[in-house]
């Protein structure tokens, strides 16, 4: 069973937390993980790049020079692509929806594997809490330095939920979470740091982060979601 180090705001280790082998030893097909990350990047595109053709540019339709007698090649209009300000040939045009469908089971398996990789490489750490009375950049900067987390750091916090009951059915509904606001504001001026809720991350966030720091509640939220 793997263990994760737990720190306080001073960057000092205050204990260790045992983590389930479902995370630490998670495996996944490499091609499946690649396809999942590629789909995320494809779906992030807007597909709205647009250039004007020779029939769309606002340009004179005047013939550049006489058809004959000058010894030059014949030219039809100044909006032709070879002239400055003319239309583009085979330029990008808006496309139809290029959304790539992501299978839910494959998504969970890929995220579980990527988290497992971080655990095996000692790149995931726990923080005691993310609740602060007021934003203080110095506190987070000192934590990053003292705890020894390097590179691009992703901080994760837990969400807030309310229980709704209808008859004999009860389920948790996510609501707006404000308790991490001061923590998130404290890292705005620290390069290569980012804060997100555990419920909002995807595999790309985990992949690009060199190290991940999360609360114990956020870790439990990930367990319930992925296992």
C-alpha positions in Angstrom: 0.0 0.0 0.0 1.4 3.4 -1.1 1.7 6.4 1.3 1.5 10.1 0.6 3.2 12.8 2.6 1.0 15.3 4.3 2.1 18.9 4.8 0.9 22.0 6.6 1.0 25.6 5.3 4.6 26.0 6.6 5.7 23.2 4.2 6.5 20.8 7.1 5.6 17.2 7.0 2.9 16.4 9.6 2.1 12.8 8.7 1.5 10.2 6.1 -1.7 8.9 4.5 -2.1 5.4 3.1 -3.7 5.2 -0.3 -5.5 2.4 -1.9 -3.7 0.1 -4.4 -6.4 0.9 -6.9 -4.7 4.2 -7.5 -1.1 3.3 -6.8 -1.0 0.2 -9.1 -3.5 1.3 -11.8 -2.7 0.1 -15.3 -4.0 1.1 -18.7 -3.4 0.5 -22.3 -0.9 3.1 -23.6 -2.7 3.7 -26.9 -6.0 4.3 -25.0 -4.4 7.0 -22.8 -2.9 8.6 -26.0 -6.3 8.6 -27.7 -7.9 10.1 -24.6 -5.4 13.0 -24.4 -5.6 13.6 -28.2 -9.4 13.8 -27.9 -9.2 16.4 -25.1 -6.9 18.6 -27.2 -9.0 18.1 -30.3 -12.2 19.1 -28.4 -10.4 22.2 -27.1 -10.1 23.6 -30.6 -12.7 26.2 -31.8 -12.6 25.3 -35.5 -13.4 29.0 -36.3 -10.3 30.0 -38.2 -11.4 31.8 -41.4 -9.8 33.4 -44.3 -11.3 35.2 -47.3 -11.3 33.9 -50.8 -10.8 36.2 -53.9 -14.6 36.5 -54.1 -14.9 37.8 -50.5 -12.1 40.4 -50.1 -13.1 44.0 -50.2 -11.0 44.9 -53.2 -11.2 46.6 -56.6 -12.4 44.5 -59.5 -10.3 46.6 -61.9 -8.1 44.8 -64.3 -4.4 45.4 -63.3 -3.2 46.1 -66.8 -4.3 45.7 -70.4 -4.7 42.1 -71.6 -2.4 42.5 -74.5 0.5 44.6 -75.7 2.6 44.8 -72.6 4.4 41.5 -72.8 3.1 40.5 -69.4 1.0 37.6 -68.3 -2.7 38.3 -68.4 -4.3 39.2 -65.1 -8.0 39.3 -64.3 -8.4 41.4 -61.1 -6.5 42.8 -58.2 -8.2 40.5 -55.7 -6.3 37.5 -57.1 -4.1 35.7 -54.6 -0.8 36.8 -56.1 -1.5 40.5 -55.3 -1.2 42.2 -52.0 -4.5 42.2 -50.2 -5.9 39.5 -52.5 -7.8 36.4 -51.4 -6.2 33.3 -49.9 -6.0 30.0 -51.8 -6.9 26.9 -49.7 -6.8 28.9 -46.5 -8.5 27.7 -43.3 -12.3 27.8 -43.3 -14.8 27.3 -40.5 -15.6 23.6 -40.1 -18.5 21.6 -38.8 -18.4 20.3 -35.3 -15.3 18.1 -34.9 -16.1 16.9 -31.4 -14.4 13.6 -30.5 -16.5 11.3 -28.3 -14.7 10.0 -25.2 -15.8 6.8 -23.6 -16.5 7.2 -19.9 -14.9 4.0 -18.8 -11.8 4.7 -20.8 -11.7 8.2 -19.4 -11.7 7.0 -15.8 -9.2 4.3 -16.6 -6.8 6.8 -18.2 -7.1 9.3 -15.3 -6.7 6.5 -12.8 -3.5 5.4 -14.6 -2.1 8.9 -14.8 -2.7 9.5 -11.1 -1.1 6.1 -10.4 2.0 7.2 -12.3 2.3 10.3 -10.3 2.0 8.3 -7.0 4.7 5.8 -8.1 7.0 8.7 -8.9 6.3 10.5 -5.6 4.8 13.4 -7.4 1.5 13.7 -5.4 1.4 15.3 -1.9 -1.3 16.2 0.5 -1.9 19.6 2.2 -3.7 20.0 5.5 -6.2 22.5 4.3 -6.8 25.1 1.6 -8.9 27.5 3.7 -7.4 30.9 4.4 -8.7 34.0 6.1 -7.2 36.3 3.5 -5.2 35.9 0.3 -1.4 35.8 1.0 0.9 35.0 -1.8 3.9 34.7 0.5 2.3 31.7 2.4 1.9 29.7 -0.8 5.3 30.7 -2.1 7.0 29.6 1.1 5.0 26.3 1.0 6.2 25.6 -2.5 9.8 26.3 -1.6 9.8 24.5 1.8 7.9 21.4 0.7 10.2 21.0 -2.3 7.6 20.8 -5.0 9.1 21.8 -8.3 8.0 22.6 -11.9 4.4 23.1 -12.8 2.3 22.5 -9.6 -1.4 21.7 -9.7 -3.3 22.3 -6.4 -6.6 20.4 -6.0 -9.4 21.1 -3.6 -12.6 19.3 -2.7 -16.0 20.5 -4.0 -19.2 21.2 -2.0 -22.3 19.1 -2.2 -25.8 19.0 -0.8 -27.9 16.0 -0.4 -31.3 15.8 -2.2 -33.8 13.2 -1.3 -36.8 12.1 -3.3 -38.7 9.2 -1.8 -36.2 6.5 -1.0 -33.5 7.9 -3.4 -30.7 10.2 -2.1 -28.0 11.7 -4.2 -25.3 14.4 -3.9 -25.6 17.6 -6.0 -22.6 19.8 -6.6 -23.0 23.5 -5.6 -20.8 26.5 -6.1 -17.7 26.2 -3.9 -16.3 29.5 -2.4 -14.1 28.1 0.4 -11.0 27.9 -1.7 -11.2 31.5 -3.1 -8.5 33.0 -0.9 -6.2 30.0 -1.6 -6.7 30.4 -5.4 -6.1 34.2 -5.2 -2.9 33.6 -3.3 -1.2 31.8 -6.2 -2.2 34.2 -9.0 1.3 35.8 -9.1 3.3 32.6 -8.6 4.4 31.2 -12.0 3.5 27.6 -13.0 0.9 27.1 -10.3 -2.7 26.4 -10.8 -5.7 25.6 -8.6 -8.7 23.5 -9.6 -11.5 21.4 -8.0 -10.9 17.7 -8.0 -14.3 17.1 -9.8 -13.3 19.4 -12.7 -9.9 18.0 -13.7 -9.2 15.8 -16.7 -6.2 13.7 -17.8 -4.5 16.6 -19.6 -4.3 18.6 -16.3 -2.6 15.7 -14.6 -0.3 15.0 -17.5 1.2 18.5 -17.8 1.6 19.0 -14.0 5.0 18.0 -12.7 3.6 17.7 -9.2 0.1 17.6 -7.6 -0.8 18.9 -4.2 -4.3 18.2 -2.9 -6.3 18.0 0.3 -7.2 14.7 1.8 -10.9 15.4 1.1 -10.0 16.0 -2.6 -8.2 12.6 -2.7 -11.3 10.9 -1.3 -13.4 12.6 -3.9 -11.2 11.2 -6.6 -11.4 7.7 -5.1 -15.2 7.8 -5.1 -15.2 9.1 -8.7 -12.6 6.7 -10.2 -12.9 3.5 -8.2 
